[in-house]
């Protein structure tokens, strides 16, 4: 009986220590991308993000923001409904619309009553409004030039989800590595990733995806920003073509190419290997990479 009581007491003490350790995380000091030290007195429950880029990170951590600036598709709520990256993580959340990320609405931010305000260093108007924003809630500026792993951890530190983030990162890296291994068996196939303005084929900052998944680009495919003609794409003659843009715009653009005979000379066209990724995959964030991995496996199975 005495041994049992000692065991129960030990468990009780251990549980108390764990609870204390968890509570002891707060207040927490965070050093943001500008080198400022921001003190969070307690775990923030209401996060306001001033750019939709960070919707992905906080949704992935299971801590959806209370308020967000609009996305390329409209409001943050519309992004939850439409973006391939966010739809699986949307569980009926109601996110307050803060308007355009290009023109910050102080009244809307104030009305959302946030515990913390998050955006990236260098976002337009933030510097000039920093003091006013800081009067509403502590402001944390993140570095969007960091790797997706680092940005995931930076977001996790704000909400106290570091251990969860480590597991999530590990799982995402495993998904990427498994996808890379499967695709390596078909490294004779070339893949061309484009955007479009409705008039031309556009490449822009795509090298990251090629390196991450071990994709083989067609000969003379440019990784930097280039506007490319249909004739140039025909010379590349890729096995697969994917448009990573607004899907309706991409489909309309492809329809216009169908009036040119050279379009039908491309291997991807001959084999019905034209695919459409939505604009949310352009974040290169963890959810975008997960969706991309899934899509690439589907594409290369054809």
C-alpha positions, 0 to 999 in steps of 0.5 A: 500500500505504501509503495502505491501511495509513493507511486501516486504521489510521484505521478502527481508531482511529475504532472504538476511539474509538467503543468508548471513547465508549460505555464512557465513558457509565458511570458515569452520573449520573441526576437522578430526579423527586425531584431526587436524583442517582443514580450508576449505575456500569455499564449495568444488566443486571437491572432491578427495577420496582415498578409494572407501568406501566413494563413497557411502556417497558422492553419497548419499549426491548428491555430487559425487566426482570428482576423486576416487581411485579404488574399489574392482571391478576396477575403481570408474566408474565401481563401479558406473555401477555395485554396487547395492548401487551406480547404482540408484545414478549414473546420468552420472557422470564422476569420474577421476580414481586415481588408486589403494587405496593401492598404491596412485598415487600422479600424478593422484591426482594432475592432478585431481585438487581437492579442498579437499582430503578425506579418512579414518584415517589409510589408508596405505601410507597416513601418509607417503604421508600426507605432499605431499597430503596436498600441493595439497589440504586440507586433511581430514581423517575420522573415518570409525569405527564410525556409518554410521550416524556419517560418513554421517554427517562427509561427509556432513560437508565437503560439507555443506549438514548437513541439507540434511544429517539429513533428509537422515539419518532420512529417512534411519532409518525409512526404517530400522525400518519398515523393522525390524517390518515386519521381526519380524513377521517371527522371527521363520525363520533363516537366514545365511549370508556368504561370500566365497573364492570359497572353504569354507563358511565364516562368518565375521563381520555379527552381525551388520546386524543381530542386525540392522534388528532383524534377527534370526541366526541359532544355533551355527552361528558365528558372527566373522571370521570363515571358515565353512564346508558344514557339519556345515552349514547342522547342522545349517540348516537355512531357508534362505542363502545369500552370500554377496560377488562377485556374480559370485564367490558365484554362482560358489561356490554354484555350487560345493556344488551341487555335495554333497548330504548333500547340499540337506538336508538344508532347504534353499536349499530344498525351493530354498532360496539361495540368492546373495548380491553383495560385495558393501553391505559389507560397512554397509553404508546407501546405503548398508542398504537401499538395504539390507532392500529391499532385506530382504523384498523380501527374507522373502516374499517367 
